[in-house]
């Protein structure tokens, strides 16, 4: 009975601590957090295609970059992105008015952050429009990983994947394009293409 009481007490303390931490953070529902363009973030999809509460984007490729000038060659392509809270949180716990990235880690390294990127569009093949697709998985490098000649390696020497954006590794690429003769997997990490092996929460 004493053991059961201790377990119940411990659970109560964890719940209480979680509630306290959440109370110290600003959420999207509070209506004060800002997107990168300075607009107020709300629940649901915004005009660009971002749904920050659901950790995803669904829209035109260039809409993901606020229709930037450099992106116009790709404006007819579509993009779906999904990520976890370590990549971009639903809350602001460091009080800068923005959604947290890799909180509470000082950088993405070792944070368990991940992103999926699914692009698609149309290409002409022999006078007919055909669909192409590209899908990739990206993870933050583990804290004990090493980057050598543009590739991240695990502590045991196993290849994780090519370096991308400095702190991240590509662990899978799938490309189907009839105009380029591409079909299937371009790259799969020898360490494994699943998120769970990289210390990722919510896999």
N, C-alpha and C positions, 0 to 999 in steps of 0.2 A: 504493500500500500504506500509505503514511504517512497519507493522507487517511482511509482505512478505519479505521486504528487510532484516529485522533482521534475519528471518529464513534462507534466502539465505546466509547471512554473516556467520551465525553460522555453516552451512553446509560446507562452504568454509574453515572455520577455522579448522574444524574436518578433512577434507580431507588434508589440508596442514600439520596438525600435524601428521597424519598417514604417509604421504609421508616422513616427516622429520625423524620419528622413523625408517621407513623402510630403509632410506638412511644411518642410523647409524648402521645397522645390516648387517652382512655378510650372503649371501645366498649360497645355493648349487651351483647355476649357476656361482658363482665367482670362483669355482674350487680350493678353499684353505682349506675347512673344512675337518676335519679328522674323520674317524670312530674309533671305540674302538681298532681296530688292527693297527691303524696308517696309514691306506690307505686313499687316497683322495676320498671323496664322490662325485659321479657324479649322474646326473639324470638317471632314469631308474633302472633296477635291477642290482645289483652287482653279483659277482660270487657265493656268499653265498645264495642269495635270498632276500636280503634287497632292498627295494625301498623307500628310505628315503623321497623323494619328494612326494610320494603317501601315506606316513604314513602306510606302510605295509611290511610284510615279507611273502614270499611264497616259501617253500622249505622243505628240510629234517629237522627233529627235531634237529639233531646234528649240522646241518649247522648254525642254529641260534646261536650256541655256538662255532662257528669256529672249529667244529669237535673235541671238547675237549675229553680228555681221559675218563673222568667219564661218558660220554654220549654214549659210544659205544653200550650199551645194547639196546639203542633206535634208532639206526642209520637207521633202516628200516621204522621208523614212519615218517609221514608227519605233517607239522605244517603250519598254516596260522595265522598270527597275524595282527591286525589292532589297531591303536591308534590315539589319537588326539594330537594337538600341545602342550597341557599342559604336556602330557606324554613325548613326544620327538618332539621338534619343527623342522621346516625346515630351521631355521635360527640360527645364533649366534649373540645375542645382548649383551652378557656380555664379548665379546672379549677374550674368552679363546681358540678359534680355534675349538671348538666342538659345535655340535647342542645343543641348550638349553633344559634343563629339568625344568619344573615348573616355567619358567620365567613369571613374575618378582617376584614370591613368594619365600620366603626363604627356603621353603620345599614343598613337595607334598601336605601336609595337607592344605585343603581349595582351592587347585589349580584347581579343576575340572578335573583332569587327569583321563583318562580311557584307558583300554586295553581289547581287546577280544582275546581269544586264542582258536583255533580250531585244535585239534589233531585227527589223524586217522591212522589206520594201519590194519594189517591182523592177525588173530588168528585162530588156527586150532580147529575145532569143529567136532567131529565124523569123522575124516579123511578128512574133507573139510576145505578150507580156507575161513573164514568169516571176514567181515569188522567190526571194532569197531570204534566208534567216541566219542570224548569228547569235549565239548564246555563250556567255562566259560567267564563271564564278571567280570571285576575287576575295582573298582573306588577308587580314593583317598578319604580318609575320609574327611567330611566337617570340617570346623574349629571349629564348636561348638559341634562336636561329642565326645563321650567318649568311651574308650576301657575298658571293664570289663570282666575278665576271658576269654580273647581271642576272644571277640566279640565286634564289633563296634556298638554303639547305638546313635541314633539321639538325639538332645537336648530335644525332648519331650518323650524320653524313648523308641521309636520304634527301634526294631532291624534292623540294616543295613546289617550286615553280618559278617562272621568270619574274624578275622585279618589275613592278609597275607602281608609279607614283611614289617611289622611294620606300615607303613602309609596308607595301602590300605585295602579294604574290598572286599570279594567275594560276589557278589549280585545275581549270577545265575550260576548253574552248570547243564549241561545236559549230560548224559552218556548212551551210547548204546553199550553193549558188550554181544554177545550171549554166550560167554564162561563163563561169570560171572553171567548171568541171569539178567543183568541190562538193563533197558529200560525206557528212559524218564528223567524227572527232578529229580536230586539229591537234589538240593537246590534252593529255590527262596526267595529272601529277602522279609520279611514282609513289609518293607518300599517301596518295588517296585523294579523290575528288569530293569527299564528304566533309561537311563543315565541322562535325563533332570532334574530329581528331585534332583540331586546332584550338581546343579549349573554348569553343563558342557556346554561349548560352542560347537556349531556346531552339536548338536544332531539332 
